[in-house]
Amino acid sequence: MKVVILAGGYGSRLSEYTKTIPKPMVKVLGKPIIRRIIDHYIFHGHYEFYIALGYKGYELKKYFLKQKLPKNIKINLINTGKNTMTGGRLKRLKPFLKDTFLMTYGDGLSNINLNKLIRFHKKNKKLFTLTAVRPPARFGAIKIKGTYVNYFKEKNNLDEGWINGGFFVIEPKFFKYLKNDQTFLEREPFEKLTKKKELVAFKHKGFWQCMDTLRDKEILEKKLKKKF
């Protein structure tokens, strides 16, 4: 399947690094996190990538021009605008995505079995599958009944159990929920999917860690050193 990686945000909470490079280029144990994400998808047999560029996208272009990747690995670098929101970035990639595809953010790692995620998606036959994980309470909260997401809130100070872990399987029909560059994927589109029972959650209980802040980066590196 084709893989979309959102890599255009400002990464302002990791300004120690993002003043000079985009967050996906921040190194985790010596390797840019985006390369670690790509390697994880390659390990599970997915070789065609569409990277949505924005803030300091030229740094990603420079990096991939220098990389010697196997011939079967295709990296497509697409400029999706400096100030475009998550849903808007995805909408700009619509011409390239005619079949079921995978998507993630450019700042999180996991040991999720991506092919189990895909099988779960196909079994449920819905427009959108997200991966639910159990991290700290400062993230957006979701509530799950069976496999359906029946509540979604982008940010919450209370620990409500499961949160959006950012590894998705998506049907092309989902594009009709994306209006323009200012659409946040995690707001109105998710809320509408929830009401229509088209958003389901794959529960992942293994390793997952995002890299929003310097503290997150330190935690991520410690976990990787210990192999989670």
C-alpha positions as CSV (number, residue, x, y, z in Angstrom):
1,M,0.0,0.0,0.0
2,K,1.0,3.6,-0.5
3,V,2.1,5.4,2.7
4,V,1.5,9.0,3.5
5,I,3.7,10.8,6.1
6,L,2.7,14.2,7.3
7,A,5.9,16.1,7.7
8,G,5.1,19.8,7.3
9,G,4.3,21.2,10.7
10,Y,6.4,23.8,12.6
11,G,7.3,21.5,15.6
12,S,7.3,24.6,17.8
13,R,7.4,22.6,21.1
14,L,10.7,21.1,20.0
15,S,12.3,24.5,19.1
16,E,15.7,23.4,20.4
17,Y,15.9,21.6,17.0
18,T,13.2,23.0,14.8
19,K,14.6,26.5,14.5
20,T,16.9,25.0,11.9
21,I,15.3,21.7,10.7
22,P,11.8,20.3,10.4
23,K,10.8,18.0,13.3
24,P,10.8,14.8,11.1
25,M,14.6,15.5,10.5
26,V,15.4,15.5,14.2
27,K,17.7,12.6,14.9
28,V,16.8,9.8,17.3
29,L,19.9,7.8,18.2
30,G,21.7,9.2,15.2
31,K,19.0,8.7,12.6
32,P,16.2,11.2,11.5
33,I,12.9,10.0,13.0
34,I,11.3,10.1,9.5
35,R,13.8,7.5,8.3
36,R,13.0,5.3,11.3
37,I,9.3,5.6,10.4
38,I,10.0,4.7,6.8
39,D,12.1,1.7,7.8
40,H,9.2,0.4,9.9
41,Y,6.8,0.5,6.9
42,I,9.5,-1.1,4.7
43,F,9.9,-3.9,7.3
44,H,6.2,-4.7,6.8
45,G,6.4,-4.7,3.0
46,H,5.2,-1.1,2.1
47,Y,7.6,0.6,-0.3
48,E,5.9,3.7,-1.8
49,F,5.9,6.9,0.2
50,Y,4.3,10.3,-0.2
51,I,5.8,12.8,2.2
52,A,3.7,15.9,2.7
53,L,6.2,18.8,3.0
54,G,5.7,22.2,4.6
55,Y,8.0,24.0,7.1
56,K,11.6,23.7,6.0
57,G,10.7,21.1,3.5
58,Y,13.9,21.7,1.5
59,E,15.8,20.0,4.4
60,L,13.9,16.8,3.7
61,K,14.6,17.1,0.0
62,K,18.3,17.6,0.6
63,Y,18.3,14.5,2.9
64,F,16.5,12.2,0.5
65,L,18.6,13.3,-2.5
66,K,21.7,12.0,-0.6
67,Q,20.1,8.7,0.4
68,K,20.9,5.5,-1.5
69,L,17.7,3.6,-1.2
70,P,16.9,0.2,-2.9
71,K,15.3,0.6,-6.3
72,N,12.0,-0.7,-5.1
73,I,11.7,2.1,-2.5
74,K,9.9,5.2,-3.9
75,I,10.0,8.4,-2.0
76,N,7.7,11.2,-3.4
77,L,8.2,14.6,-1.8
78,I,5.2,16.8,-2.2
79,N,5.0,20.4,-1.1
80,T,1.6,20.9,0.7
81,G,2.1,24.4,1.9
82,K,3.8,26.0,4.8
83,N,0.7,26.8,6.8
84,T,-1.6,24.0,5.8
85,M,-3.3,21.9,8.5
86,T,-3.2,18.1,8.8
87,G,-6.4,17.5,6.9
88,G,-5.4,20.0,4.2
89,R,-2.1,18.4,3.7
90,L,-3.8,15.0,3.1
91,K,-6.4,16.6,0.8
92,R,-3.5,18.0,-1.4
93,L,-2.3,14.4,-2.0
94,K,-5.7,13.2,-3.2
95,P,-4.6,12.8,-6.9
96,F,-2.0,10.2,-5.9
97,L,-4.3,8.1,-3.6
98,K,-6.9,6.1,-5.6
99,D,-6.9,3.0,-3.4
100,T,-6.8,2.2,0.3
101,F,-3.7,3.8,1.8
102,L,-1.7,4.1,5.0
103,M,-0.9,7.3,6.8
104,T,1.0,8.5,9.9
105,Y,2.6,11.6,11.4
106,G,6.3,12.3,11.0
107,D,7.1,12.4,14.7
108,G,6.1,9.1,16.3
109,L,7.4,5.6,16.5
110,S,5.8,2.3,17.4
111,N,6.3,-1.4,17.0
112,I,2.7,-1.9,15.7
113,N,2.2,-4.7,13.3
114,L,1.1,-2.8,10.3
115,N,-0.3,-5.8,8.4
116,K,-2.4,-6.8,11.4
117,L,-3.7,-3.2,11.3
118,I,-4.6,-3.6,7.6
119,R,-6.3,-6.9,8.2
120,F,-8.4,-5.3,11.0
121,H,-9.3,-2.4,8.6
122,K,-10.4,-4.8,5.8
123,K,-12.4,-6.9,8.3
124,N,-14.4,-3.9,9.6
125,K,-15.0,-2.4,6.1
126,K,-15.1,1.2,7.3
127,L,-13.7,4.4,5.8
128,F,-11.1,5.1,8.5
129,T,-9.1,3.0,11.0
130,L,-6.9,4.6,13.6
131,T,-4.5,3.0,16.1
132,A,-5.5,3.5,19.7
133,V,-2.7,3.5,22.3
134,R,-2.4,4.2,26.0
135,P,0.1,7.1,26.7
136,P,0.1,10.1,29.1
137,A,-3.1,12.0,29.6
138,R,-2.1,15.2,27.8
139,F,-3.1,13.8,24.4
140,G,-6.4,13.8,22.6
141,A,-8.8,11.3,24.1
142,I,-11.0,8.7,22.4
143,K,-13.6,6.3,23.7
144,I,-14.1,2.9,22.1
145,K,-17.2,0.7,22.1
146,G,-16.3,-2.7,20.6
147,T,-14.4,-1.5,17.5
148,Y,-16.2,1.8,17.0
149,V,-14.9,5.1,18.1
150,N,-17.9,6.8,19.7
151,Y,-16.2,9.8,21.2
152,F,-13.2,11.9,20.0
153,K,-11.7,15.0,21.6
154,E,-8.5,16.4,20.3
155,K,-6.9,17.4,23.6
156,N,-7.9,16.6,27.2
157,N,-6.2,17.0,30.6
158,L,-7.9,13.9,31.9
159,D,-6.7,10.4,31.3
160,E,-9.6,8.7,29.5
161,G,-7.8,5.5,28.6
162,W,-7.1,5.4,24.9
163,I,-5.7,8.1,22.5
164,N,-5.0,8.5,18.8
165,G,-1.7,6.8,18.1
166,G,-1.4,8.2,14.6
167,F,-1.1,5.0,12.5
168,F,-4.0,5.0,10.0
169,V,-5.6,3.0,7.2
170,I,-7.8,5.1,5.0
171,E,-10.2,4.6,2.1
172,P,-10.2,7.2,-0.7
173,K,-13.9,8.1,-0.1
174,F,-12.7,9.8,3.1
175,F,-11.5,12.7,1.0
176,K,-15.0,14.1,0.8
177,Y,-14.7,15.0,4.5
178,L,-11.7,17.3,3.9
179,K,-12.7,20.9,2.9
180,N,-9.5,22.9,2.4
181,D,-6.0,23.8,3.6
182,Q,-7.4,24.9,7.0
183,T,-9.0,21.5,7.8
184,F,-7.7,19.7,10.9
185,L,-7.9,16.0,10.3
186,E,-8.5,15.4,14.0
187,R,-11.4,17.8,14.4
188,E,-14.5,18.0,12.2
189,P,-13.6,15.1,9.9
190,F,-13.1,12.7,12.8
191,E,-16.3,14.0,14.5
192,K,-18.3,13.3,11.4
193,L,-16.9,9.9,10.9
194,T,-17.7,9.1,14.6
195,K,-21.3,10.1,14.1
196,K,-21.6,7.9,10.9
197,K,-19.8,5.0,12.6
198,E,-17.1,5.0,9.9
199,L,-14.2,5.4,12.4
200,V,-12.9,2.3,14.1
201,A,-10.0,1.8,16.4
202,F,-7.3,-0.9,16.4
203,K,-6.0,-1.3,20.0
204,H,-2.2,-1.4,20.2
205,K,-0.8,-2.3,23.6
206,G,2.9,-2.5,22.6
207,F,5.5,0.2,22.2
208,W,4.5,3.7,21.1
209,Q,6.1,7.1,21.7
210,C,5.7,10.5,20.1
211,M,8.3,13.2,20.0
212,D,6.5,16.5,20.7
213,T,9.0,17.9,23.1
214,L,12.7,17.6,24.2
215,R,11.5,15.4,27.1
216,D,9.6,13.2,24.7
217,K,12.8,12.8,22.6
218,E,14.8,11.7,25.6
219,I,12.1,9.2,26.6
220,L,12.0,7.8,23.1
221,E,15.7,7.3,22.9
222,K,15.8,5.6,26.3
223,K,13.0,3.2,25.2
224,L,14.8,2.4,21.9
225,K,18.1,1.7,23.7
226,K,16.3,-0.7,26.0
227,K,14.3,-2.1,23.0
228,F,11.2,-0.6,24.4
